[in-house]
Amino acid sequence: MARTRKGDKVDGWLILDKPAGLSSAGAVAAIKRLFNAAKVGHAGTLDPLATGVLPIALGEATKTVSFVQDGAKAYRFTLRWGEARDTDDAEGAVIATSETRPDETAIRAALPSFTGEIEQRPPAYSALKRDGKPAYARARAGEAVDLAPRRVRIDGFELESQPDRDSAVFQVRCGKGTYIRSLARDLASLLGTVGYVAELRRLRVGRFMAETAISLEKLTSLGHSPARFSHLRPVETALDDIPALAITEADSLRLRQGQAVQVRRAAHEQGPEPPRLALATAKGRPVALVRIEPDAEHLLVRPTRVLNLG
């Protein structure tokens, strides 16, 4: 007996400006209710403390989440000097204090040490799993959690302002997997003090920017009116950086059935060296994410994720 789908088929991306105090899972649940959507996910967790860009994938957009997660990120955060917290943010308990307060010259001199490819130890209170159990669950149970360092990429780290001697505001541009809480903790340590993230806002995920995100409050005010759908972006928005491969309607039917197709090289617009990954389109509509295997005369096109769009 076929399983009855709970909710409507809704496809697209919603760029949410997540409010403070709400988990990413809570945001997904709220969007699922507002759109009565059958399938919803998100691209890149934001801590409850944080605000800003949380890309929400609905329906077929969930098949493109990885392309958004891999995109560059940008953040603004406030680092509070003089206290270390067990969570490395304002929600944790104080575990150490220091009277040392770095000045502007010292702060700016330290920032180059955190740019480029660096080794970073994730916070103990993180969703990373150790022996199948999230680190935060072990930390809350009183276990000592020491996660292995991993390489991350910091593209830019700038001091924006110093509102008072106890705090400083920074902007960061970084790659996938960077923990801002770890960055703040380690910067404070290098400067001979301790600190934690008091405020955090994500400004960008890939092409999705805070300036064009919609607040949950505004979205909720629209209720179940059709106007809420005007804030959905097409599924292919997440695939803007992936080359398109035009195919025939007949080939699109084969791809939708999971079959590979052959495309003559002369019909391919990307030149003699085609991309290995592409978005197959028929009459301008997305059909599938495909892998391309070239030979002398043809391109063998294999579907990896079929997009069932109306």
N, C-alpha and C positions, 0 to 999 in steps of 0.2 A: 504494500500500500504506500503510495507516494506521500511524502511528508508535506504538510500544509505550511506554506511560507507565512511567517508572522510579520506583517508589515508590507508596505508598498515597494515596488521597484523604483528606486530613486538613484540616479547616477550623476556624479559630479564631485567637484571639490568645493568645500566651504572653508574660507580663511577666517578663523575665529580669533578675536582678541580676547584671550582667556583672562578672566578676572582672578585676582588673588583669592586664596582660600578654597579653590576648587581643583580637584585632581584632574588629570587628563582623562582618566576613565569616567569621572563624573561629567566632564564636558561632552564626551562621546555619548553618554547615556542621555544627556539633555537634548543633544541634536537628534538623536534617534527618536525621541518622543516628539519633538517639534515637527519633524518631517514624516513621522510614522514610517521610517525607512526600515527595510528588511535587513540591511547590512551596512554597518558603519565602523570605521576604524580611524586611527590618527597616525600622523607621520612625525614622530619625535616627541617623546614625553617631556612635559614641563612639570616641575615640582609644584605642589599646591601654593607655595610662597610666591612663585613667579607669575608674571602677567605676560601678555603679548601673543605673538603669532603661534597658533596651533592649527596646522592644516588638518582638516577633517575630511576623510575620504568616504563617500557614500556609494554603495553599489559597486559598479564596475571600476570605479576609481580605486578601490582597495587593491586591485591588481597592479597599480602603478605606484604604490606607497614607497617602495624601495628607491625609486628614482628621486623622490622628494627628500627622503631621509638622507640620501647621499649628498644633497646640495649643501652649499656653504651656509653658515649661520652667522648672525650678528646679534650681540647682546649689549645692553647697558646695565651695569650693576654698581651698587654702593657697598664698599668694603668698610666695615666698622672695625677700627683698631682697638686693641687692648683686651679683648676677650676671645678665647677659643671656645667653640661649641662642639658638642659631640657629633652633630649633624653637619657641621661647617656652615650652617645658616641660622637665621633668627629663631627657628622653631626648636632648636636643641637646648640642652642643658649646658651651663658654663662648666668647663673642665680645666681652664687655665686663665690667668690674667697677666697683663704686663703694663708697666707704666711708660714704656717706650712708644713714642709717636714719631714716625718718619716724616721728614720735611719733603717739600716738592722736589728738590734737587736729588735726594736719595731715591725717591720713588721713580723719577724719570730715568735715572741711571740703571735701575734694576729691571725695567721693562724689557730691554733687548734680550735678557736671559730667558724670556718666556716666549720668544717668537721663533717661527720656523717649526721644524720637527722636534718635539720634546718628549721626554718620558714623564708620564703623569700617573700618580697613584689615585685611583678612584676613591670617593668617600666611602666610609664604612656603611653609612646609610644610603645605599644605592640599590637599584633593582638587579644588579649583576648577580649571577648565581654562582654559588660555590657548593659543590657536591649536590647540585640539584635544588638548593634552597637559596632564596634571595638573601643577599648580604644584609639588607635592612631587618629582615626577620631574625637573623642570627644576632645582630647588634641589639635589637629590642629585647631579646631573650637573655642578654647579659654576656653573650659570647664575645671573645676577642676576635675581631675581624681585621685581617691584614691582607688586602687584595694586592695582587701583583701589579706592578706598574705596566703601563702600555703606552705605545707611541700615539700621539695626536698631533694635529697641525694647527698652529696659531698663525694666521695671516696678518693680524694687526692687533696691537694692544696699546691703547692710548689713555693717558690720564686726562679726563675731561674737566674736572673741577675738584676743589676741596672746600666743601661747605663749612667745615670747622676742623679743629685739630684732631677730632676723634673719627673722622670719616673722609673718604675720597670716592669720587665717582669715575668709573672707567667705561670705555667702550672696547669690545673685543670682536674681531672677525676670526672665525675658526672653521675647522672641518668637522666631520662626523665624529661623534664619540667623546667630544671634549666636555669635561665637567668644569663649570665656572666656579663651583664651590672649592674644588681642588686648586684651581688657579689662584683664587683669593687666599686660601690657606697657605699655599707655597710662597706666594709673593710676600705675605706678612712674615713668614719664617725667614726668608732671605734678608728682610729688612730688620731682623733682630727683634721682632715682636710677634704677636698673635692677632688673628682677626677672623671675621666671618662675613658671609654675604647677608647684608641687612635687607636689601631690595634687589630684585632681578627682573629685567624685562627683555624678552626676545623681540628683536626688531626685524628679523628676516630669517626665512628658511627658503633657500634656493631663490626662485623668482617671486615668492610670496612675501609681501612687505606689510609692516604694521599699519602704514598709512591707508591701506586699502582693505584692512581687516574689519569685520563687523563685530560689535560687542554682543555678548549673550543677552544683555538687557534689551538692546534694540531688536534683536532677532525674536526674543520672547514677546515683545510688544506687538509683533506682527501676527502672533497666534498661528492659526492654521490657514491664514489667508494665502491666496496664490502669490502675493508679493514676496513671500519668503524665498520662493524659487528663483527670483531675480538675482539673488546673491550667490547662486551656484555657478561655478565655472566648469567648462567642459572637461571631461575626463582627460583629454589629450593635452590640457594645459600643463600637466606634469611632465609631458614628453617633448616640450619645445626644443630641447637640445638634442633630440634624437632625429637623425635623418629620416625622411619619409620615402617610401618606395611605392610608386603607383602600380597597381595590378588591375587585372580585368575582373569583371563581375563573376565570371566562371571560376577564376582562380580564388576569388574571395570565398566562394562557397566551399571549395576544397579546404582552404585554410581553416574555415570555421568548423569543419569536420575533423580537424587535426591532421590533415594530410599535407605533405610537402608538395610544393609546386616548382616548376622551372620557369624562369623568366629570361628571355634572350637579353644578352648584354646590351644590345643596341637600344633596348627600351629603357635602360636604366640611366637615370640622369645624374648619378653621383660620380661619373668618371670611371677610369679603368680600375681603380682600387675601391671597390664598394665597401661600405661599413659592415662590420660583423653583426651589429645589432641595428634594427630599423623598425619603423612603424609602417606596416603595410596599410595602404588606403585604397579604396575603390570609389571612384567618383567623389573624391575629397573626404570620404567618411572613414574613420579608423576601423580597421578590421582585426588586426592582431599585432602583437609584438613578435618579431621574427628574428631568427638567426640566418645569416646569409653565408653560403659556402660556394665560392666562385670556382668555375673552371674556365676553359679556353673560350667557350661560346655562350655558356648559360650561367645563371645564378640559381643555385638550389636554395629555395626559401623554405625554412622550417618554422612552423608556429611554436612559440613558447608560452604565450598567454593570449588566448582569444578574447576579444572584447565584444560582449553581447549587447550592443547598443541598438536602440530602436531606430 
